[in-house]
Amino acid sequence: MRQELDTDALYQSREHAEALIEEFDLKTLWDAYGIVGDTIPFTSSFPCADIYQLIAPDILHQIIKGTFKDHLVEWVASYLKTMHGTTKVNAILDDIDWRIVAVAPFTGLHRFPKGRHFKQWTGNNSKALMKVYLPAIEGHVPMEIV
């Protein structure tokens, strides 16, 4: 069901939608599945135009978030913790945050008044933080990492 976004989704297909349309009334189709059961898409008779196969995930967003936040930022923190221990790593990460906060106002650069500590990373946050993150970690990690 469309309200249950945290559960595993079923694979969507034309056959699945048609089976639901045959099984449920129009109100249940709309309320539970978001399907308008009395409207037939003009592409329904096109054998190579299955809308469920044509919609692609936002791969660029996943690449940016996955490689930057989930990989690079976590990897640098893990590296620093391994090399310097738990006590010193907090001071280093605070210095990195201070460097991010201290970025001078400039056209095209986003300001991060709290450093890299924000609750939800959006794609725009990730792209903006990428511009200031590498200079912020310089000196704390080997040049090969930078």
N, C-alpha and C positions, 0 to 999 in steps of 0.2 A: 504494500500500500504506500501511497506517496507521502503520507504523514510520518511514516516510520523510516526516517533517513539514516538512523544509526544501525539498522539491520542490514544483512546481506541482501542485495537486490537479485531478483530473478533476471535471467537473460531475456531481453525483450526481442520479440520477433513479430512478423506479420501474423504468423499462425497463432501465436499466443494471444494477440489482440483480438483476432477473429474468434477464438475459442471463448474469450471473456465476453464478447458481444453476444454470442449465442447463449451463454449461460445466465447472464445477469440482466436485470432491467436497467433502463437508462439512468435512473437516479443513482443506483448502486455503482454503475460504471463510472459516473462522474465523481461521486463522493469518495469512493474507495480507490479508484485507479486513474482518475483524471482523463478518462476517455469519453469523447462525445460519440455516443453509440449510433446516433441517427445520421451522422455525416460520413459519407464515404469519400475518402481522398481520391482525387482524379488519377493518382499514381497507383491505385490499388490493382489495376490490371497490367501494369508494366512489370514484366518479370525481373528486370535488372534494377528496379528503383525501390528497394526496400529501405524506408526511411530509418529503420532501426540499425541498418548496416552503414548508412551514409553519414550518420552523426558520429563524429570522432571526439574523443576526450581532448581537453585543453592540454596538449602535450607540452607546449612552451611553458605554461605555468608550472607544470610538474617538474620540468627540467630546472627552471630557475629555483623553485622552492627546494627541490630535492638536492641539487648540487650545492647550492649556497647554504641554506639554513641547515638542512638535515645532514649535510656532509661536511662542508668546509668549516662552518662555525663550530659544530660539535667536535670535529676532528682537531681543530686548533685547541679547543678547551681540553680535550682528552690528552693531546700531546703535551700541553703545558702542565697538566696534572701529573702525567707520567714522569716528566723531566724534573719538575720542581717540588712535587709533593703537594698535599692538600692545603697546607697552611700558606705557602708562598703563592700558590696559584690564585688565590682570592685577591691578593694584592696586585698581581699582574693583570687579572681580568678587570679589576677596578681601574687600573691605569689605561687599559684599552678602552673602557667605557669613558673615562675622562677625556681621552683623545677624540673619541667620537662626538662627545658633547662639545668639545672646544673647537670644532670645525668652524672656520670663519664663514659668515654669510657670503654666498656666491651664487650667481645665476646657475640654475640647474642642479644645485646641491640642496638636499633636504636636511633640515636641522633635526637632531635627535636629542632633546633636552634631558632625557633619561638614559641615554646611551642605547645599548642594544636590548634593554629590558622593556619589552612591551608584550602584552598578553597575547595578542593575535598577530601573526605575521601575514600581512597581505602581500600580494605580488608587487604592489607599488613600494611597500616598505622594503622588501628584499632588494628590489632593483636600486632603490635610493641608498640603502646601506652598503651595497656592493661598491659603490663609488668611494666610500670613505673607510671601508673595513680594511683593505690591504695596507694603506698607509698607517692605520691605527695599530696593526699587529707587527709592523716593521720594528726590528730591534728585540722583540720578544721571542721570535721564532727564527730559525735559520733562513738565510736568503733563498735556499732551495724550496722552502715552503712558500715563501712570498712569490 
